[in-house]
Amino acid sequence: MDFESWEPFYVQILKDFGFSRASDEAVARDLDARLGGRRATDVELQNLLEGQVVTVAGNGPNLVEEIDDARGVLVTADEATSVVLGRGLRPAILVTDLDGTVSDQVKANDAGTISVVHGHGDNGPAVRQWAPLFAGKTVATTQSRPTGGLRNFGGFTDGDRAVFLADHFGAARIHLIGFDFEHPSLKDSDPRTKQRKLDWAYILLGTLDRDDLEL
């Protein structure tokens, strides 16, 4: 998805949550400056994803039961990376805004996983702490207009951004595991806000023009 197509959704999200676009952009610029490793190119991402069956693993409570259903190229969202590593698997790509056990994400990146790291207005401290520690192939993303080395493939939460990434680079089929749009994590300090984020993830996935998205 290009930014012109994404921006109307982004404007609605800013209004819905009361987020600051200026804060999103400031943290994303900081991420772009701090993120370690070597930036993965579009060609590398396309070579991994184009024409492939892609499994995107979300961080819902059902992931542990569904991980054996993973097939093709494995892409993890944030905390799902730790679950996957615990099963002896390594994702080809991880998508994170630096929640969860970020040390596992850094470890996966060191081992060859491309890390797509997101900066937004609420994760500035995590960006400053963790972004420089990634030493493998990385991509810096923003939810606002991409500038410098930043990219924006569409999507809002880690899970749906991972799906938008796979779609952007031409995945033939996208299989979702560990997605639960109705039950926010019990660990979340603000379940109402989390539920609204899950609502948006569901809405956004419904805008993708493909009939092969498998829940």
C-alpha positions as CSV (number, residue, x, y, z in Angstrom):
1,M,0.0,0.0,0.0
2,D,1.4,3.4,-0.9
3,F,1.1,6.3,1.5
4,E,-1.6,8.2,-0.4
5,S,-3.8,5.1,0.0
6,W,-2.9,4.7,3.7
7,E,-3.1,8.3,4.8
8,P,-7.0,8.5,5.0
9,F,-6.9,5.5,7.5
10,Y,-4.1,7.1,9.4
11,V,-6.0,10.4,9.8
12,Q,-9.0,8.5,11.2
13,I,-6.8,6.6,13.6
14,L,-5.2,9.8,14.9
15,K,-8.6,11.2,15.5
16,D,-10.0,8.0,17.1
17,F,-7.2,7.7,19.6
18,G,-6.1,11.3,20.0
19,F,-2.6,10.5,18.8
20,S,-0.2,13.2,17.8
21,R,1.1,13.1,14.3
22,A,4.0,15.3,15.2
23,S,5.0,12.8,18.0
24,D,4.7,9.9,15.6
25,E,7.0,11.6,13.2
26,A,9.5,12.7,15.8
27,V,10.0,9.2,17.2
28,A,10.1,7.7,13.7
29,R,12.9,10.1,12.7
30,D,14.8,9.1,15.9
31,L,14.3,5.5,15.0
32,D,15.7,6.1,11.5
33,A,18.8,7.7,13.0
34,R,19.4,5.1,15.8
35,L,18.4,1.7,14.2
36,G,21.4,-0.5,14.0
37,G,22.3,-3.2,11.4
38,R,22.2,-2.9,7.7
39,R,18.9,-1.8,6.1
40,A,17.3,-4.5,4.1
41,T,16.3,-3.5,0.6
42,D,13.0,-3.9,-1.2
43,V,14.6,-6.4,-3.5
44,E,15.6,-8.6,-0.5
45,L,12.1,-8.4,0.9
46,Q,10.5,-9.1,-2.4
47,N,12.8,-12.1,-3.0
48,L,11.6,-13.5,0.4
49,L,7.9,-12.9,0.0
50,E,6.8,-12.6,-3.7
51,G,4.8,-15.6,-4.9
52,Q,5.2,-17.4,-1.6
53,V,2.9,-18.8,1.0
54,V,3.4,-16.6,4.0
55,T,2.4,-17.4,7.6
56,V,2.0,-14.3,9.8
57,A,2.0,-15.2,13.5
58,G,0.2,-12.8,15.8
59,N,0.7,-12.6,19.5
60,G,-2.8,-13.8,20.6
61,P,-3.2,-16.4,23.3
62,N,-4.1,-19.0,20.7
63,L,-0.6,-18.9,19.0
64,V,0.8,-21.8,21.1
65,E,-2.0,-24.1,19.9
66,E,-1.7,-22.9,16.3
67,I,2.1,-22.7,15.7
68,D,2.2,-26.2,14.2
69,D,0.0,-24.9,11.4
70,A,2.7,-22.5,10.2
71,R,3.8,-23.1,6.6
72,G,5.9,-21.3,4.1
73,V,7.7,-18.1,5.0
74,L,7.2,-17.3,8.7
75,V,6.7,-13.7,9.7
76,T,6.2,-12.9,13.4
77,A,4.5,-9.9,15.1
78,D,6.3,-8.6,18.2
79,E,5.8,-11.0,21.1
80,A,5.1,-13.9,18.8
81,T,8.8,-14.0,18.1
82,S,9.5,-15.3,21.6
83,V,6.9,-18.1,21.2
84,V,8.3,-19.1,17.8
85,L,11.9,-19.1,19.1
86,G,10.8,-21.3,22.0
87,R,9.6,-23.9,19.5
88,G,12.9,-24.0,17.8
89,L,11.8,-22.0,14.8
90,R,13.3,-18.7,13.4
91,P,11.1,-16.3,11.5
92,A,12.3,-14.9,8.2
93,I,10.9,-11.5,9.2
94,L,9.8,-10.0,12.5
95,V,7.6,-6.9,12.8
96,T,7.9,-5.0,16.1
97,D,7.3,-1.7,17.9
98,L,9.6,-3.0,20.6
99,D,7.1,-4.6,22.9
100,G,7.5,-8.0,24.5
101,T,10.8,-9.6,25.2
102,V,12.8,-7.4,22.8
103,S,16.0,-9.3,23.7
104,D,14.6,-12.3,21.8
105,Q,13.9,-10.1,18.8
106,V,17.5,-8.8,18.9
107,K,18.7,-12.4,19.1
108,A,16.6,-13.5,16.1
109,N,17.9,-10.5,14.2
110,D,21.5,-11.5,15.0
111,A,20.7,-15.0,13.7
112,G,19.4,-13.7,10.3
113,T,15.8,-12.6,10.8
114,I,15.0,-9.3,9.1
115,S,13.7,-7.0,11.7
116,V,11.0,-4.4,10.6
117,V,11.1,-2.0,13.6
118,H,8.4,0.6,14.0
119,G,8.5,4.1,15.6
120,H,5.4,5.9,16.9
121,G,4.6,8.5,19.4
122,D,4.3,6.1,22.4
123,N,7.5,4.1,22.0
124,G,10.3,6.7,22.1
125,P,12.0,5.3,25.2
126,A,12.0,1.8,23.7
127,V,13.5,3.2,20.5
128,R,16.3,4.8,22.4
129,Q,17.0,1.7,24.4
130,W,16.7,-1.1,21.8
131,A,17.0,0.3,18.3
132,P,20.9,0.6,18.4
133,L,21.2,-3.1,19.5
134,F,19.9,-4.6,16.3
135,A,22.9,-5.7,14.3
136,G,21.4,-7.7,11.4
137,K,19.2,-6.7,8.5
138,T,16.7,-4.1,9.5
139,V,13.9,-1.9,8.2
140,A,12.6,1.3,10.0
141,T,8.9,2.0,9.6
142,T,6.6,4.9,10.4
143,Q,2.8,5.2,10.4
144,S,3.1,8.7,9.0
145,R,4.6,9.9,5.7
146,P,7.9,8.1,5.2
147,T,11.0,10.3,4.9
148,G,14.7,9.5,4.9
149,G,15.2,5.8,5.3
150,L,11.7,5.2,6.8
151,R,9.2,3.0,5.1
152,N,5.4,2.7,5.4
153,F,3.7,-0.4,4.0
154,G,0.4,0.3,5.7
155,G,-1.2,-1.2,8.8
156,F,-1.5,-0.1,12.4
157,T,-0.8,-2.9,14.9
158,D,2.2,-5.2,14.6
159,G,0.0,-8.1,13.4
160,D,-1.8,-6.2,10.6
161,R,1.4,-4.4,9.6
162,A,3.0,-7.8,9.1
163,V,0.2,-8.8,6.8
164,F,0.4,-5.5,4.9
165,L,4.1,-6.1,4.5
166,A,3.5,-9.6,3.0
167,D,0.8,-8.2,0.7
168,H,2.9,-5.3,-0.4
169,F,5.7,-7.6,-1.5
170,G,3.4,-9.9,-3.4
171,A,2.8,-13.0,-1.2
172,A,0.8,-15.5,-3.1
173,R,-1.2,-16.6,0.0
174,I,-1.2,-15.3,3.6
175,H,-2.1,-17.6,6.4
176,L,-2.8,-16.1,9.9
177,I,-2.1,-17.8,13.2
178,G,-2.3,-16.4,16.7
179,F,-4.7,-13.7,15.7
180,D,-7.5,-12.9,18.2
181,F,-9.5,-9.8,17.4
182,E,-11.9,-10.1,20.4
183,H,-9.8,-10.8,23.4
184,P,-7.1,-8.3,24.5
185,S,-4.2,-9.7,26.4
186,L,-4.8,-9.9,30.1
187,K,-1.3,-8.3,30.5
188,D,-2.5,-5.1,28.8
189,S,-2.9,-2.2,31.2
190,D,-5.6,-0.6,29.1
191,P,-7.8,-3.3,27.6
192,R,-10.4,-0.9,26.2
193,T,-7.7,0.9,24.1
194,K,-6.2,-2.5,23.1
195,Q,-9.6,-3.7,22.0
196,R,-10.1,-0.6,19.8
197,K,-6.6,-1.3,18.3
198,L,-7.7,-4.9,17.5
199,D,-10.9,-3.5,16.0
200,W,-8.8,-1.3,13.7
201,A,-6.6,-4.2,12.8
202,Y,-9.6,-6.2,11.8
203,I,-11.0,-3.3,9.8
204,L,-7.7,-2.7,8.0
205,L,-7.2,-6.3,7.0
206,G,-10.7,-6.2,5.5
207,T,-9.6,-3.5,3.1
208,L,-6.9,-5.7,1.5
209,D,-8.1,-6.6,-2.0
210,R,-7.4,-10.3,-1.8
211,D,-9.6,-13.4,-1.3
212,D,-6.8,-15.7,-0.1
213,L,-6.3,-14.2,3.4
214,E,-6.7,-17.2,5.6
215,L,-7.7,-16.9,9.2
